[in-house]
Amino acid sequence: MNKKKLRIGVIGCGAISVRRHLPEYAANENVEIAALYNRTRSKAEEMQKIYGGVVCDSVEELVAMDLDAVSVCTANAMHAHDTILALRAGKHVLCEKPMDVTIEKCTAMVEEARKSGKLLMIAQNQRFSAAHKEAHDLIAKGAIGKVLSFETKFGHQGPERWTGSEDTWFFRKNAAGMGALADLGIHKTDLMHYLIGETITEVYAQTATLDKRYPDGNLIDVEDNAWCIYRTDSGITGTMHASWTDYGVEYNSTVIHGTKGAIRCYDDREYSLIVESSDGRQNFLSTEQMLKNTDQTIGTGKTQNSGVIDEFVECILTGRPCRCSGEDALKSMRVIFAAMASSQIGRVVTVPENR
């Protein structure tokens, strides 16, 4: 007898839905894509032709359907609204990062998940890359001794390449909340929490809009670069750079330094994971590279399973905790909001809730 498949609804049929959520749900044998919603209905109808499901006229209509779970793939400022509606309707939720545009809304998402008893997972896909998972395990086992410091960066040519629009909502503060700091910086902030096993509690940051412009030639009203210095309570200190103006090859790397050596993730063109010992030895462990954003732009036809959807589905089916819960993501969002505050006032900001 065939086992019952999870019925999934997808809220938002933009770039991240088209390139990740929908194809990965379709590839999972335990899933049926049952419902779709997009503010511009024609986009949902295009996806319906490929993946099936009912096209809904509102988020309220979608969450009222007989569904097990939903993906929230709308603009940042709508994440809490859509997530909370789904949780109150008794659905598990996978929400795209960043959680939302204010700390109050992010916190409300976590509180609603607790009240509903449903799973809230945030799509922090860098936790699922092969080199990052192996680096996490090696660090936990003491392969490089006590962690001392780190440097991490995520930079590419900007979200207009990803979305296919020069006037993307990513560039508008009312929809995105922040720019590169929340779009890319949240990836690396969350990754540091995952890799080093400690939470960031102090932040100093600077942000700038160096180059990105609207079609009319005016600079966008969110930052296209952010530079941060992070510190944990134990003293682990590191730097994080998020950039939409890396016009060469996409940069997505992390180096963790310890008392016995260092681990390099995606810091080498050939090897995605290198472990270095204090005596000068190097162990080249992996060649699997992350698919770059520039490879996932319109017309390339390239795809790669991020592991996010499979994790979400498995956690619903088995009841085990997910690898990036709402609580995990909230800790990282507190750091991002603290970084923006630091950039505005010009001094270190503490994150007492993360202690």
VEXDREN-2710 file (C-alpha; in Angstrom, 1 decimal):
% VEXDREN-2710
k/r/px/py/pz
1/MET/0.0/0.0/0.0
2/ASN/1.3/3.4/-0.9
3/LYS/2.1/5.6/2.0
4/LYS/0.4/9.0/2.2
5/LYS/2.4/11.9/0.8
6/LEU/2.8/15.2/2.5
7/ARG/0.6/17.8/0.9
8/ILE/2.6/21.0/0.5
9/GLY/1.6/24.6/-0.4
10/VAL/4.0/27.2/-1.7
11/ILE/3.4/30.8/-0.9
12/GLY/5.3/33.0/-3.4
13/CYS/6.5/31.8/-6.9
14/GLY/9.5/34.0/-7.4
15/ALA/13.1/33.2/-8.0
16/ILE/13.9/31.2/-4.8
17/SER/10.7/29.2/-5.2
18/VAL/11.3/28.5/-8.9
19/ARG/15.0/27.5/-8.5
20/ARG/14.9/25.7/-5.1
21/HIS/11.6/25.0/-3.3
22/LEU/9.4/23.7/-6.2
23/PRO/12.0/21.5/-8.0
24/GLU/13.2/20.0/-4.7
25/TYR/9.7/19.3/-3.5
26/ALA/9.0/17.7/-6.9
27/ALA/12.1/15.5/-6.5
28/ASN/11.1/14.2/-3.1
29/GLU/9.0/11.1/-3.3
30/ASN/7.2/11.9/0.0
31/VAL/5.7/15.1/-1.3
32/GLU/2.7/16.2/-3.3
33/ILE/2.7/19.9/-4.4
34/ALA/-1.0/20.7/-3.7
35/ALA/-1.3/24.5/-3.7
36/LEU/0.4/27.6/-5.1
37/TYR/0.0/31.3/-4.4
38/ASN/1.6/34.3/-5.9
39/ARG/0.6/38.0/-5.8
40/THR/0.8/38.0/-9.6
41/ARG/-1.4/35.0/-10.3
42/SER/0.1/34.3/-13.8
43/LYS/3.4/33.3/-12.1
44/ALA/1.6/30.7/-10.0
45/GLU/-0.2/29.5/-13.1
46/GLU/3.1/29.0/-14.9
47/MET/4.3/26.8/-12.0
48/GLN/1.0/24.9/-11.9
49/LYS/1.7/23.8/-15.5
50/ILE/4.9/22.2/-14.4
51/TYR/4.2/21.0/-10.8
52/GLY/0.4/20.8/-10.6
53/GLY/-1.6/21.8/-7.5
54/VAL/-4.4/24.4/-7.1
55/VAL/-3.7/28.1/-7.7
56/CYS/-5.1/30.1/-4.8
57/ASP/-6.1/33.8/-4.9
58/SER/-4.8/34.6/-1.4
59/VAL/-2.6/33.3/1.4
60/GLU/-5.7/32.9/3.5
61/GLU/-7.2/30.6/0.9
62/LEU/-4.1/28.5/0.7
63/VAL/-3.6/27.9/4.4
64/ALA/-7.2/27.0/4.8
65/MET/-6.7/24.0/2.5
66/ASP/-6.0/20.5/3.6
67/LEU/-2.2/20.8/3.7
68/ASP/0.5/19.4/5.9
69/ALA/3.0/22.2/5.4
70/VAL/3.9/25.3/3.5
71/SER/6.9/27.1/2.2
72/VAL/7.0/30.8/2.6
73/CYS/8.9/32.4/-0.3
74/THR/7.6/35.9/-0.4
75/ALA/9.4/39.2/0.1
76/ASN/11.1/39.6/3.5
77/ALA/8.6/42.0/4.9
78/MET/5.8/39.4/4.4
79/HIS/7.5/36.5/6.0
80/ALA/6.1/36.8/9.5
81/HIS/2.6/37.6/8.2
82/ASP/2.5/34.5/6.0
83/THR/4.2/32.2/8.5
84/ILE/1.9/33.1/11.4
85/LEU/-1.2/32.6/9.2
86/ALA/0.1/29.1/8.3
87/LEU/1.0/28.2/11.8
88/ARG/-2.3/29.3/13.2
89/ALA/-4.0/27.1/10.5
90/GLY/-2.1/24.1/11.8
91/LYS/0.6/23.9/9.1
92/HIS/4.3/23.2/9.5
93/VAL/6.3/26.1/7.9
94/LEU/9.6/26.3/6.0
95/CYS/10.3/30.1/5.7
96/GLU/13.0/31.6/3.6
97/LYS/15.7/33.7/5.2
98/PRO/15.9/36.3/6.6
99/MET/13.0/35.7/9.0
100/ASP/11.6/39.2/8.6
101/VAL/12.5/42.9/8.8
102/THR/12.0/43.6/12.5
103/ILE/13.1/41.7/15.6
104/GLU/9.6/41.9/16.9
105/LYS/8.2/40.1/13.9
106/CYS/10.9/37.5/14.0
107/THR/10.2/36.8/17.7
108/ALA/6.5/36.6/17.0
109/MET/7.1/33.8/14.4
110/VAL/9.0/31.7/17.0
111/GLU/6.3/32.4/19.7
112/GLU/3.6/31.3/17.3
113/ALA/5.4/28.1/16.4
114/ARG/5.7/27.3/20.1
115/LYS/2.0/27.9/20.7
116/SER/0.9/25.9/17.6
117/GLY/3.2/22.9/18.3
118/LYS/4.2/22.9/14.6
119/LEU/7.6/22.9/13.1
120/LEU/9.1/26.3/12.0
121/MET/12.3/25.8/10.0
122/ILE/14.3/28.6/8.3
123/ALA/16.0/27.9/5.0
124/GLN/19.6/28.5/6.0
125/ASN/21.0/26.3/3.2
126/GLN/24.7/26.7/4.0
127/ARG/24.3/24.4/7.0
128/PHE/23.6/21.6/4.5
129/SER/26.7/21.9/2.2
130/ALA/29.0/18.9/2.4
131/ALA/32.1/20.8/3.5
132/HIS/30.3/22.8/6.2
133/LYS/28.8/19.6/7.7
134/GLU/32.2/17.9/7.8
135/ALA/33.8/21.0/9.1
136/HIS/31.2/21.2/11.9
137/ASP/32.0/17.6/12.9
138/LEU/35.7/18.1/12.8
139/ILE/35.6/21.2/14.9
140/ALA/33.4/19.5/17.5
141/LYS/35.9/16.6/17.7
142/GLY/38.7/19.0/18.4
143/ALA/40.5/18.6/15.1
144/ILE/41.9/22.2/15.2
145/GLY/41.9/22.5/19.0
146/LYS/40.1/25.4/20.7
147/VAL/38.6/27.8/18.2
148/LEU/40.2/31.2/18.4
149/SER/39.0/33.3/15.4
150/PHE/37.4/33.2/12.0
151/GLU/36.9/35.1/8.8
152/THR/34.0/34.6/6.5
153/LYS/32.6/36.3/3.4
154/PHE/29.8/35.9/0.9
155/GLY/29.9/38.2/-2.1
156/HIS/28.4/38.2/-5.6
157/GLN/27.2/40.5/-8.3
158/GLY/23.9/41.3/-6.7
159/PRO/20.3/39.9/-6.5
160/GLU/19.3/41.4/-9.8
161/ARG/21.3/38.6/-11.4
162/TRP/19.4/36.0/-9.3
163/THR/15.9/37.5/-9.9
164/GLY/16.4/38.7/-13.5
165/SER/15.1/42.2/-12.6
166/GLU/17.1/45.4/-12.4
167/ASP/14.4/46.8/-10.2
168/THR/14.2/43.9/-7.8
169/TRP/12.4/44.1/-4.4
170/PHE/15.7/43.3/-2.8
171/PHE/16.7/46.9/-3.4
172/ARG/13.7/48.4/-1.6
173/LYS/13.8/48.9/2.1
174/ASN/10.0/48.6/2.6
175/ALA/10.1/45.1/1.1
176/ALA/13.6/43.8/2.1
177/GLY/14.3/45.7/5.3
178/MET/18.0/45.6/4.7
179/GLY/20.3/44.8/1.8
180/ALA/23.4/42.6/1.6
181/LEU/23.6/42.3/5.4
182/ALA/20.3/40.5/5.7
183/ASP/20.5/38.8/2.3
184/LEU/24.0/37.4/2.5
185/GLY/25.3/38.3/5.9
186/ILE/22.6/36.2/7.6
187/HIS/24.0/33.1/5.8
188/LYS/27.4/33.6/7.2
189/THR/26.2/34.7/10.7
190/ASP/24.1/31.6/11.0
191/LEU/27.0/29.4/9.6
192/MET/29.3/30.7/12.3
193/HIS/26.9/29.8/15.0
194/TYR/26.7/26.3/13.5
195/LEU/30.4/25.8/13.0
196/ILE/31.9/27.2/16.2
197/GLY/29.1/26.0/18.5
198/GLU/28.9/29.4/20.3
199/THR/26.6/32.4/19.9
200/ILE/27.7/35.8/18.9
201/THR/27.1/38.4/21.6
202/GLU/29.0/41.5/20.5
203/VAL/29.0/43.2/17.1
204/TYR/30.7/46.2/15.5
205/ALA/29.7/46.9/11.9
206/GLN/29.9/49.4/9.1
207/THR/27.6/49.4/6.0
208/ALA/27.6/51.3/2.7
209/THR/25.9/51.6/-0.6
210/LEU/28.8/51.7/-3.0
211/ASP/27.4/51.0/-6.4
212/LYS/23.9/49.5/-6.7
213/ARG/21.4/51.8/-8.4
214/TYR/17.7/51.8/-9.4
215/PRO/17.0/52.0/-13.1
216/ASP/16.6/55.8/-12.7
217/GLY/20.3/56.1/-11.7
218/ASN/19.7/56.8/-8.0
219/LEU/21.5/54.7/-5.4
220/ILE/19.3/52.0/-3.8
221/ASP/18.0/52.7/-0.3
222/VAL/19.6/49.6/1.3
223/GLU/23.3/48.7/1.8
224/ASP/25.1/46.8/-0.9
225/ASN/28.0/46.0/1.5
226/ALA/28.4/45.2/5.2
227/TRP/31.6/44.6/7.2
228/CYS/31.2/43.1/10.7
229/ILE/33.5/42.1/13.6
230/TYR/31.8/39.5/15.8
231/ARG/32.7/38.2/19.3
232/THR/31.3/35.4/21.5
233/ASP/31.3/35.4/25.3
234/SER/34.3/33.1/25.4
235/GLY/36.3/35.5/23.3
236/ILE/36.1/33.9/19.8
237/THR/36.4/36.8/17.4
238/GLY/36.0/37.0/13.7
239/THR/35.1/39.1/10.6
240/MET/32.2/38.8/8.3
241/HIS/31.8/40.6/4.9
242/ALA/28.6/40.5/2.9
243/SER/28.8/42.1/-0.6
244/TRP/26.6/42.7/-3.6
245/THR/29.4/44.3/-5.5
246/ASP/31.8/41.4/-6.1
247/TYR/31.9/41.7/-9.8
248/GLY/34.5/39.0/-10.3
249/VAL/34.0/35.3/-9.4
250/GLU/31.5/34.8/-6.6
251/TYR/33.2/34.6/-3.2
252/ASN/31.7/32.3/-0.6
253/SER/34.3/31.1/1.9
254/THR/35.1/30.6/5.6
255/VAL/38.3/30.0/7.5
256/ILE/38.3/28.9/11.2
257/HIS/41.5/29.2/13.2
258/GLY/42.2/27.1/16.3
259/THR/45.0/26.3/18.7
260/LYS/46.1/23.3/16.7
261/GLY/45.4/24.4/13.1
262/ALA/42.8/25.8/10.8
263/ILE/39.9/24.6/8.6
264/ARG/39.2/26.2/5.2
265/CYS/35.8/25.9/3.7
266/TYR/35.3/26.8/0.0
267/ASP/38.5/28.9/0.2
268/ASP/40.2/27.0/-2.6
269/ARG/39.2/26.7/-6.3
270/GLU/39.8/22.9/-6.3
271/TYR/39.2/21.7/-2.7
272/SER/36.2/22.7/-0.8
273/LEU/37.5/21.6/2.6
274/ILE/41.1/21.8/3.7
275/VAL/42.4/21.0/7.2
276/GLU/45.7/22.5/8.2
277/SER/47.8/21.4/11.2
278/SER/50.1/23.7/13.2
279/ASP/53.1/21.7/12.0
280/GLY/52.4/22.8/8.4
281/ARG/50.6/19.7/7.1
282/GLN/47.5/20.0/4.9
283/ASN/44.7/17.5/4.5
284/PHE/42.7/18.0/1.3
285/LEU/39.3/16.4/2.1
286/SER/36.6/17.4/-0.4
287/THR/36.3/18.7/-4.0
288/GLU/32.5/19.2/-3.9
289/GLN/31.8/22.9/-4.6
290/MET/28.7/24.9/-3.8
291/LEU/26.6/25.9/-6.8
292/LYS/27.1/29.6/-7.3
293/ASN/24.3/32.2/-7.6
294/THR/25.6/33.1/-11.0
295/ASP/25.0/29.5/-12.1
296/GLN/21.4/29.7/-11.0
297/THR/20.4/32.7/-13.0
298/ILE/17.7/32.6/-15.7
299/GLY/18.5/30.5/-18.7
300/THR/21.4/28.5/-17.3
301/GLY/19.4/25.4/-16.5
302/LYS/21.7/24.4/-13.7
303/THR/20.3/23.0/-10.4
304/GLN/21.6/21.3/-7.3
305/ASN/19.7/19.9/-4.3
306/SER/20.3/22.2/-1.4
307/GLY/19.2/19.6/1.2
308/VAL/16.8/22.1/2.8
309/ILE/13.6/20.6/1.4
310/ASP/14.6/17.1/2.2
311/GLU/15.5/18.1/5.8
312/PHE/12.1/19.8/6.2
313/VAL/10.2/16.8/4.9
314/GLU/12.2/14.3/7.0
315/CYS/11.7/16.3/10.2
316/ILE/7.9/16.4/9.6
317/LEU/7.8/12.7/9.0
318/THR/10.0/11.6/11.8
319/GLY/9.4/14.3/14.4
320/ARG/13.1/14.9/14.9
321/PRO/14.5/18.5/15.5
322/CYS/15.5/20.3/12.3
323/ARG/19.0/21.6/11.7
324/CYS/17.9/25.2/11.6
325/SER/14.9/25.9/13.8
326/GLY/13.1/29.2/14.3
327/GLU/15.0/29.5/17.6
328/ASP/18.3/29.0/15.8
329/ALA/17.5/31.6/13.2
330/LEU/16.3/34.1/15.8
331/LYS/19.7/34.1/17.4
332/SER/21.3/34.9/14.1
333/MET/18.7/37.6/13.3
334/ARG/19.4/39.3/16.6
335/VAL/23.1/39.6/15.5
336/ILE/22.0/41.1/12.1
337/PHE/19.8/43.7/13.7
338/ALA/22.6/44.5/16.2
339/ALA/25.0/44.9/13.3
340/MET/22.7/47.4/11.6
341/ALA/22.3/49.3/14.8
342/SER/26.1/49.3/15.3
343/SER/26.6/50.7/11.8
344/GLN/24.2/53.5/12.6
345/ILE/25.6/54.6/16.0
346/GLY/29.3/53.8/15.3
347/ARG/30.1/51.6/18.3
348/VAL/29.9/48.1/19.5
349/VAL/26.4/46.7/20.2
350/THR/25.8/43.8/22.6
351/VAL/23.3/41.0/22.1
352/PRO/22.3/40.1/25.7
353/GLU/19.4/37.8/24.6
354/ASN/22.0/35.5/23.0
355/ARG/23.8/34.9/26.3
END
